[in-house]
Amino acid sequence: MNTLAPIITSIFSRITLTAFVVLALGCGNGSDNVTSTSSTPASGSNENVVPNAQILLTELPELRTTVYFDAESYDLTAEGQLLLDPIAVRLRQHPDSYVIVVGHGDDFPNEEDNVGLSYERAFTIAIYISSVFGVEEERIQIVSAGSTEPLSSGNRAVDKQRNKRVEVLSPKSIVRTLSPVNDAKF
């Protein structure tokens, strides 16, 4: 747990900073207008017409999924890609949102091997979201948990397979949007 403390502290400080920025952007004189209300230029003026636009704040619910891997592998399957697509679309729609990707390892006796494999698994997912959906890498936080957080159901064979995973979390957040409707289109 001591090795995860700096990572967890970093994640929570980024979450706090993001919440502060969102709250600061939402504060002001009570008006959400970002442009002047005048939409017609003065006669004879060469000014561009600026339409009225409103920044709306919307609350996004927590979204999480788990992607499973084969033993000693970090290859992302087509089924894994389908599980990630809703989160990636959400990231693309809402530039203020972010995702935390937590990789888990296998049952290697050497924890360095588990940490390395869990990082590769998380990195594979981050690259998929970034390259396929055009999401900035800065919005994807990678955590390599190794084998420190195993799942336990009492069935060793089931647990062994379930622990070869990456958990992807897009936390509940308040984000800016120009659309009052949260459609999954991009």
N, C-alpha and C positions, 0 to 999 in steps of 0.2 A: 504494500500500500504506500510505503514511503516513496517509491519511485514514481507513483502516479500523482502524488501531491502537487508537484510543480505544474504538471499538465492540467490537472483539474483547476488549480488556481488561475492558470492562464486562460482557460475556457471561461470561467466565471467572470474574470476581469473583462474579457471581450464582450460577454453578454451584458454586463453592467454598462460598459461604454456604449454598446449599441442601443440599449434602452435609454440612456441619457441623451444620445443624439436624436433618437426618435421623439422623445418628449420635448427636447429643445426645439426641434423643427415644428412641432405641433403647437407650441406656445407662441404668444404674440399679443396682438391687440384684439383678438377674438375673431378676426376675419380670416377666412381661408382663401381669399382671393389672392392670386399671384400676379395678376395683371390688372391694369387699370380697367375701369368699367367702360371707358370710351372705346367704341369699336369703329368709329368713323374718323378719319383724319380731317384736319381743318381743310377748308377749301383751298385748292391749289398746292397743298402740301404733298411732298414726296414720301411722307412717312408710310411705313408698312402698316397694314391693318393687323392689330393684335387681337385675336379672339379671347373671350373670357375663358379662363381655365380655373378649375378648382382643384386643390390638392385634398384628397379625401384620405382619412386614416381608416384602415380596416384591420381587424384582428384575425390573424391566421391561427387555426388550431394546431396543436402539436401533430406532427406527421412522422411516423416511424415505420421502419421495415427492417427485416433481417434477411440477409442473403447468405446462403450456405455454400460451402466449397467442398470439393473432394479432398481426401487426405493429401497432405504435402503439396497442395496446389493453390495457386492464386488466379486461375483462369476464370473469368466471368462468363457464365453460361447465358444463353438466350433467355432462360427463365429468370435469371438474376437481373438481366437488363430490364425485363418487363416490370419487375418489382420496383426498380429504381426510377422508372420513367415519370410517375406522378410527382415524386419529390423534385426531380430535375426540371419538370415543367413549372412547378411552383417557384423554384429558384429563378427561372428565366422570366416569369411573369412579375416577380417582386424583387427588384434589385436590392432592396434593403434586407432581405432575408438571407439566411446562411444555413449550413448543415454541418453536423458533427458526425464523423465517420470513425467508428471504433472497431478496429480489427482484433480478432482473437486467433490464437495459434492452435496447434495440434498437441499431442501428448509426447512431445520430445522430452527426453530426460534433461537436456541442456536448455535452460530458459532463454539463452541468447538466440537459439534457433527458433523458439516460439515467438519471441519478440520480432525477429526478422521476418518470419512468415506472416505474422499478424499485420506488420507494417505493409508488406507487399500486397496483401489482400485489401487493406484500406486504400492504399495508393491506386490499385487497379480500379476501384470504384470511383475515386476522385478523378482519375484521368477520363473515365467513361463520361461522367457528368460534365466535366470541363470541355472535353473535345467534341462530344456529340451534341451537347446543348449550348455550348458557348458560354458557360458560367465561369466567371473569373475565379482563378485558383485561390485567391485571398478569401473567398467566401466559403471555402471548404476546409474545415479543420480536421486533421487526421490525428487519431490517438491509437497507439500500438499497445494493447493490453497484454499481449502474450497469452499465457495460460493462467493469469491471475484471477479471472472471473468466470470460472466454469459453471455451467448449468447442471443441475442435479435433479433427476427425477427418480432415482433409485435403480434404474436400468442402465448398467454400464455401457452396453452396446448402443443404446439410443443416445445417451449423454455424449459418448465419444463422437458420434456424428453431429449432434446439435452444437457442440463446442467449436466446430470448424466453421466459423461464421464471422460476418461483419454486421454490426448494428448501425443503422443509418437513422439519424434523428434530426429533424428540422423542428426546432422548438417553437412553442406558442409565442407569437410575437405580434406587435402592432407595427404595420408598415404603411408607407405612403403609396397611394395609387391614384391614377387618374380615372379609374373606372369603378363605379359603385358595385359592379357585379364581378364575382370571382369565377370566371370561366377558365377551364383548363385548355385554352387555345393559345397558340403562339405563332 
